[in-house]
């Protein structure tokens, strides 16, 4: 294949630029076509009808308490943010429960039997020494 002559390439480029300039000039000279008021009103009415159907659906009634709870926990946040924070705190709690040695939770009495702090009955004497 023979390459094009540089003069032919320049003239083709100039023609493309003049075509682009012509198209831009023609498009800017065209008047805008406003949408009729009836079309705008019909589009807005259809949008409102779809929104009303969504609010009245069974799925919306089921999700409404979940959305209220989500807004009470973290207002105007996507649902994944509070869920991810809860999952992270759950993982931290599970890791701490797994990694903390049991000896930290136990107390040694004078008889040398170990009782877990969670299993002991709390005793508080109001008249006793604090």
Helices and strands as residue ranges (DSSP letters): H 6-29, H 37-56, H 58-73, H 79-99, G 102-104, E 106-108, E 114-116
